[in-house]
Structures are given as structure tokens and as C-alpha cells.
Amino acid sequence: MIETVSYSGERDSLPTGARTNFYYSFSFLPRAERDAIHTVYAFCKSIDDIVDDNPTVDQTLINEKRQRLQWWREQIDALYMGDAVHTLVAPLRTVVKSFDIPKQYFLTLVDGCERDLLQRRYQNFEELKDYRSEEHTSELQSRFGISY
């Protein structure tokens, strides 16, 4: 059995999607895919909340948020190496194994959310398109055969 570790910097549980449109659309998936996508969605929401909760231009707070995102990157690395991870990350272990999700998909999502801390405007459509591919979970969704 792989152990989990604690960290006081993050919430005690992943958010649930019970109050979102995604939650209801996922309910039509077969059980294994539904459980997996709920787990992935909870991860994505946790990462997004770090950046979106309490928007700020204060560099000290931005640096704190970046440290929290770095902690998640380290947890993803540990997950893929088979090391102990925080209890928040542990549910992803089954999803990653069952659906063979590459580590880079999770890291790209974290990078895209971090970009929100640093860049708020885009010079052209190409920049915006690049941002969207980082920020959103299209690669993760396609792994489950989900599109919107």
C-alpha cells in the first residue's frame, strides 16, 4: 500500500462538482469514467481555485500562490514516481493507472493556471489559443472520450 502525506497549506478535501453543470453532464458516463472524471475535475478545480480565489496584483500574494502551485507539481511528480502523496492527490493514482493519463497533462494544466497570475491580456488570437490549450482540460477530457 502506498502511503499518503499531509500538508497544511491546502484544503482537507478536493472540491466536489455537485453545484456545477459539469457534474450533471458527467452523470451520463459509465460509472468508471464518471468517477474518474469527477476526480480529475476536482483536481482541476483545486488548481484553478488557487489562482482565481482572491484575485490580486500584490506580488507577495502572487508568490504564495505560485508556491502552492509548485507544491501541486511536486505532488504530481511524486504520484507518477510511486512515492507518497498528499491525501488530496491520492485519488488521482487510480485514475492515472486506469486511463493511462500522461503526467504532462496535469502539469500543463497547472502551468496554464499559473499563467493567469502573470498575464491577463493577450496580444493576438494565437496567444489566446495557446493559453486555452494550457488552461483547459481538453487533453484530459479526450482521454475519457469526452468533448464539449
ABEGO torsion letter per residue (X at the ends): XBBBBBBAABBABBBBAAABAAAAAAAABBAAAAAAAAAAAAAAAAAAAAAABGBBABAAAAAAAAAAAAAAAAAAAAAAAGBBBBAAAAAAAAAAAAAGBBAAAAAAAAAAAAAAAABABBABAAAAAAAAAAABAAAAAAAAGBBX
